[in-house]
Amino acid sequence: MSNFHSASHSSVAGQPPQPGLAYVIEVGETQAGLVARRADERFFTFISATSAFNRLEGQRFATPGAAELAARQLAAPRRHGPARLVA
């Protein structure tokens, strides 16, 4: 089961806080990373928590759910060989 949790988006020291959103992305019991979006941004940027999800590092997603789906797909076991259609 995968899940994402909201977290507060902190400001840089010495600057006023900028409202934003951040969500922790989990795949099963593994923390894949988080996605964050500042108030002036349109997309969420993925920040990898483990090397298994480094391929998503820096990618931008429209929603936290889209980032969660990408993380689940990356973690899914790969099928061997090309897909075949049965008539």
C-alpha positions in Angstrom: 0.0 0.0 0.0 1.3 3.4 -0.8 0.5 6.7 0.8 1.5 10.3 1.0 1.4 12.6 4.1 1.3 16.3 4.3 4.1 18.2 6.0 4.8 21.8 6.6 7.1 23.7 4.2 9.6 25.6 6.3 11.2 28.9 5.2 14.9 29.7 4.8 16.4 31.3 7.8 16.2 35.1 7.8 13.4 35.2 5.2 9.7 35.4 5.9 7.9 32.1 5.6 6.5 31.4 2.2 3.3 29.3 2.2 3.7 26.1 0.3 2.9 22.4 0.4 5.0 19.3 1.0 3.9 15.7 1.1 5.9 12.6 2.1 5.6 9.8 -0.6 5.6 6.3 0.7 5.4 3.0 -1.2 4.3 0.3 1.2 6.4 0.9 4.3 9.3 2.5 2.3 9.6 6.3 2.3 10.3 7.1 -1.3 10.8 10.8 -0.9 8.7 13.9 -0.7 7.2 16.4 -3.1 7.2 20.1 -2.4 5.7 23.2 -4.0 6.2 26.8 -3.0 3.2 29.2 -3.3 4.6 30.7 -6.5 5.1 27.4 -8.2 2.6 25.3 -10.2 4.2 21.9 -9.9 5.4 19.7 -7.1 9.1 18.8 -7.2 10.2 15.3 -6.1 13.0 14.9 -3.6 14.3 11.3 -3.3 14.7 9.8 0.2 16.5 6.7 -0.9 18.7 5.7 -3.9 16.0 3.4 -5.2 14.0 6.5 -6.2 16.8 8.7 -7.5 15.4 8.4 -11.0 12.5 10.6 -9.8 14.8 13.2 -8.2 14.0 16.7 -9.4 11.0 15.6 -11.6 8.0 17.8 -11.4 4.4 16.5 -10.9 1.0 18.2 -11.1 -0.2 16.5 -8.0 1.2 14.5 -5.1 -0.9 11.5 -6.3 0.9 11.6 -9.7 4.3 11.5 -7.9 3.0 8.6 -5.7 2.0 6.7 -8.9 5.4 7.3 -10.5 7.1 6.0 -7.3 4.9 2.9 -7.2 5.6 2.2 -10.9 9.4 2.5 -10.3 9.2 0.2 -7.3 7.1 -2.5 -9.1 8.9 -5.5 -10.3 9.7 -5.4 -14.0 8.3 -7.9 -16.4 10.8 -9.8 -18.6 10.4 -9.5 -22.4 8.0 -7.5 -24.4 4.3 -7.5 -23.7 2.3 -9.9 -25.8 -1.3 -9.8 -26.9 -3.2 -13.0 -27.0 -5.9 -13.3 -29.7 
